[in-house]
Amino acid sequence: MIGLDDFNATDFNATGALHAHRVSDLSDVFCEPLAMTSAYTFASAKEACERFSGQQQGNVYSRFTNPTVQAFESRVAALEHAESAVAFASGMGAFTALCHAFLQQGDNIVCSRDVFGTTVNAFSYYMARFGIEARFVDLTDLAQWKSAIDGRTRLVVLESPSNPLLKIGDIRAVSLLAHEKGALLVVDNTLLTPVFQRPHTLGADLVIHSAGKYMDGQGRALAGVVTGSQSLMQVLRGVLRTLGISCSPFNAWLLLKSLETLEVRMMRAQQSAFELARWLSHQELVTAVHYTGLEHHPQHALACRQQDGHGGLLAFEIVGGQAAAWQWIDQLRCVARCTNIGDTRSMVTHPATTTHGRLDAQARHQAGISDGLIRLCVGLERVDDIKADLQQAFQAVSLQTSMAAPVGHNRNAVFNG
């Protein structure tokens, strides 16, 4: 029988190129190895049978499990104070899996209308095709939550802080309302990450992340991840195995390394965001600043109770609507025009025509997305450099736009989150 040691560099052939000196033990490597493989070998036919049947733990196929992906899942679960986690190809892939795992015809979802725009579309249109009703409520109004949740509600979904207006939902209070009716509470924790908020400790059953945002932090990877109890994650794994919305091992490997600097990045971004929010509050063209760290934020006290920080995202509104917002955005030199969030580089976007552009005018109005709203995701540049770029953009906006404020306008009147 041919053995692996029967081949050497001077006796090249196809069999040797395939089998000689294969590395199997990577236990002493300092950085997590990348298991870039689709399949796995088995010691025997019996072991293969037992793994496929679930009698024996172990990898079968990377659509189901992968060592690098599992390492990422385990680390996120630990950070979120959860028993387990399941990673997916994207944040929306994770939401899709949640719906397939826990909903059936005749059920309903109760969701804050401030969640990510694509999530609203998914719940409103695609889930409706399967006989699942979506009910949208004001994130901050507990009476609306209580009225909407009933015996057919299976999932209660909120994002706190919301994107981009940074409204705050009372996670503990909503969890009590959900559990009273036997529903599961899902909290999107993308904006704050476990560094600043841990929803499981506040009563959330499932916590979801678009991991390509702050968890990656460098705009390189798409991934989603859900954390929760072992029993709930087992149900999700069944969906993952069938639908194939699996996280790429390469992306999981990138994310593992990024998690090592997550706290440092979040703290730096928050420090700069807080300074910029206060500075923006005194700019002539700015009519409102949305940032939970500002004391004028209507839910500032709640944010301080359930969060350990306020994050690096803020939004503000300027006089002149879409035309002025676009003009201001186009003048930026350092801050990038980009719709992602959580990058090392600062980015701005105009939500009404990008992230929420597929919503009709009424839906945007209900979500509070005005034509003059600008979202700023603060990066790791020196804050003075960011400020200088924003300042020159304000200066470039025409005097006509700056004078468009109504008579009696008080630019310091509304600084919310």
N, C-alpha and C positions, 0 to 999 in steps of 0.2 A: 504494500500500500504506500502511496506517495505521502510523505510527511511535509510539514511546512518548512522544516530545516533542510530539505533536499534541494533548495534553490538558492542560488547566489548571483551576484551581479555579473559574473563572467559567463553564466549559463542562462542567458535571457530567453524566456519563451512566454507564451500567453498565459499558461497555467501559473507560472511563477509570478508574473506580473499581477495576477489576481489574488494569489494566496500566500505569498512569502512574507514572513515576519509581520503578521497582522498584530496590531496593538489592541489589547483588551483591558489592561489595567491602567487606569488614569487616576487612581486614588490619591496620588501624591502631588497632583498639579495644584498650583496656588489659586489660579482663576478657574471658575467653572468651565468645564469643557463644553464645546458645542457638539451635541449629538445630531449631526446633520444626516439623518438616515430616515428612510421611510419604513423599513422593516427590521426584524430582529431574528437572531438565530436561537434555536432551542437545543438543549442537550440531548433530547430524545423525542420521538414521536409522541410518547406519553406526556411529556412536559408541554408540548405544543397543544395537545388536546386539553390538558388541565388549565392552561392559561386562557384558551379561547372560551372554555366553559365557565371560567371564573373561579374554579376550585383552587387555583394557585395564583398568587399575585405576581405581576410581572408585565413587561411590555409585549404587545402583540403586533401593533401597527401604529404608526405615528399619527394617523387620523384619530386614534383613541387616546394614546398616551405617548409621551416622549420624555426622556430623562431631563433634558434642559427645560422643557416646558413645565415639568413637575417641580423642578427647583424654583422656578419663578412663581408658580402657584403657591408653593409652601411658604415662600418668603412674604408674599402679599397677605396670605392668611394670617401669618404671625403679626404683621404690622397692623392689620385690621382687627386683631383680637378675635379671630374666627377659627373654627375648627378645621375648615378646609376651603379650597378655592378651585375654580375651573376657569381656564383661559380660553379665549376665542380669537377668531381672526380679526375682529374689530369690536368697538363698543356697540355698534348697531347689531353685529352678529350676536353679541351677548344678550341684548334686549330681545332679539328674535328667538333665541333659545329659551329665555324665560317664558315667553308667551307660549311656545310649543310645549314646554314642560308643565306648566301650571294652569293653562286655560283650555276650555273646551266650549263647544257651541252652547249658547245660552248664558254664559258667564259674562261678567262685566269687569272692566278695569276702571278704577277711579284714579285720576292723575292730575297733578297740578298743571295748569295751562302754561306754566313758565318753563317747562322742560325743553330740551333741545328740539329745534324745529322739525328735524327728521323723525324724532320719536313721536311727535304729534301726528305727523303724516302716517307713520306706520300704524299707530293705534286707530286713527280716524278712518283710514281707507283700507288698509290691508287686513287688519283684524276684523273689520266689519264684514268683509267678504266671507268670513268663516262663522258669522253669527255671533260675534263677540262685540259687545257695546263698550264704547269708551266714553267716560264721563269726565269732563274737565272742570276743575274748581280753582278758586283763588288760593294760592299757596298759603297765604297768611290768614285766611278766614276759617277758623275751626268749625264754625256753624255750617259752612258749605261742605266741609269734609264729612261732618256727621250726617248731614242730610243725604249726601250722595252714596255713602257706603251702606250696602244692605246685605241680605243673606245670599245674594248671587255674586257678590264681589269676591274675587279671588286674589287679585293683586291691587295694592295701593302703591302708587309710584310718585315719588317727589325727588326733586333736585334742590339741595340747599347747601350753599347759596345758589340761586338761580343764575342762569347765563342768558343774557348779559347784564340784567338789571340788579343782580345780587340781592334779591329778596330772600328773606329767611323764613323757613317753615319750622314749626315747633315739632321736632322729630319725636320726642317722647309722647307728646299729646296725641299726635296722629297715630303713633303705634298703638296706643290704648284704644283708640276708635277702631282701628283695623282689626285688632285681636278680639275685640268684643263681638265682631261679626264673623270671626274665623278666617279673616283674610291675612295674607302675607304683606308685610311692608317692605318695599324696595326703595333704597335711597341711593341716588347717584352722587357719589363722593368725588367726582373727577376734579372739581375746582380746588378743593382743600387738601385732598389726599389724607392718608392717616397721620401725616405730620400735624395737621391742624384740626382734624375731626375724625372720630371713630363712632360711626352711627350704630354699630352693634351694641355698644355700651348704653345707647339711648333707646333701645328697643327694636331696632331694625332687624328683620329676618334675613334680608339679602342686601348686600352692598355691591354696587356695580361701578366700574371705572372704564372710561375710555383711556386705556393705558398708554396710547400714543401721545397723550398730552403731557401732563406734568411728570408722570412716571418715567417716560422716556426723556423728556426734557430737551431734546435736540432735533425734533422733527424728522426722525429717521424711520420710525416703525409704526405700523398699524397693529393694534391688538385691543382686546377687551378682556376683562376679568371680573368674575363674580365670586364673592365670599359668603359663607354661611355655615350652617351645620352640616355634619357628615351626611345625614339623611337627605337633605335638600340637594347637596352637591351630587349625590348618587343619581338622583333623578335627572339633573342637568347633564351628567356624563352620558346617560343613555341617549339624550337628545343630540349631544355632540357626536356620538358614535354614528348615529343614523344620518344626520344632516350634513356632517363633514365641514362645519364652520370652525375648523381647528386653527389654533395659533401656530404660526410658523416657528420652528425651533430657532431659526436665526433671529427672528424678532424677539423671542423670549430671551435669547442670549444677550442681545443688546439691552433689553430691559433689566436683566439681572444686574448688569454693571451700572446702569443708570440709577437703580434703587440705592446704590451705595452713596450717592451724592444728593439724594432727594431732599433730605432735611436742610443741607447747606444751601441748595438752590432755592428752596421755598422760603427760607428765612431772608435771604438776600433780596428776592423778588418782593416779598412783603414789605421790607424796610423801604425800598424805593417806591413801591406803590402808595404807601401811606404818605410819604413826602409829596409825591406828585398829586395825590388827591387833594391835599390841603392847598397846594399851589394852584391847581386848576380852579379851586373854589373862588379865587380872586381874579380870574381872567375875565376881561370885559365881554367876550363873546359867549362865555359859558353860562347857561341858564340852570343847569343842574349837574351835580356830581353824585354818582352812585358808587359808594364804597362802604362796606360794613364797619370799617374802622373809624369812620367819622361819627362823632357823637350825635350829629343831627340825623343820622340814619334812623328811620322809624322803628327798626328792630335791633338797634345797637345793643341794648341790654340783653336780649335773647341770644344774639350772636356771641356775646361775651360769656354767657352761661354754657352754651353747648359747643363752643369752638375754643381751640387753644390759639387761634390766630385768624387773620382775615384774608390772607392770600395775596397773590400778585395780579389779580384781574380787577379792573375798574371800568366804569363807563361814564360818559358825560354827554350832555346835550348842548348844542350850540344854536345860536340865532341864525335863521336863514334856511332851515330845512335841508333837504337833500342836496341842493345846489351848493350851499355853503359847506356842508359836510364833505362832499366830494372835492371841492376846491381845496379845503384844508388838508385832506388826506393826500391829495396829489402833490402838495408842496413838501411833504416830508422827505428828508434825505438820509437819515440814519435809521429811523423806525420803519420797518418793512410793512408793505401792504400785503397782508397775508391773513387767511381765515383760520389758521390753526391757533391753538393756545398752548402755553406751557413750554415754549422754546427758550433757549438761552438768549435769543435775540428778541427785542421788543417788536410787537406787531400790532397793527390796527386794522379794523374792518368796519364796514358800514352795514350793520345787521339787517336793516330794512330791505336792502337789495342783494344780500348774500345769504347769510345763515337762515334768515326768516323770509327770504324773497319769494318762496313758493306759497307762503300763506297769503290769503286774500287780505284786503285792506282792513276788513272788520276784525279778522283774527289777529292781525298785527296790532290793531288798536287795543283789543282785549288783553293782549300780552304786554302792552305798554311800550311797544317798539315804535318810537317816533321817527320821522324822517330826518331829524337832526341828531339822532343818537349815534355815537361813535364808541366802539369798544376798544380798549387799550389793554393788551396783555404785556405786562412789564417784564423785561428780560434782565440780564445780568450786566448790562453796560453801566458805566458810571452814571449816577442819577443826574448829575449836572449836565452831562452830554445829552441825555434824553430830554431834559427840560429845555435845553437850548434848541433842540430840533423842534419841539412842540412850539416854542416861542416864535421861532422864525416862520413857522407855518401860520400861526395866528396873525403875525404881522403882514403876511402876504395876502391874507383874505381881504377882499375889497372893503373900503369904507362904507360902500352902499349896503353890504351885507351886515356890517357891524351896527348900522343905524336902523336895521329892520325890526328891532325890538319894539313892542307896543309901548305907547305912552304910559308912563307910570311903572314900567317894568323894573322889577327889583332882582338883579342878578344873584343876590345872596339869599333869595327866599327859599330855594329848594335844593338841599344837598342830601339826597337820599342814597339808598343802596339797592 
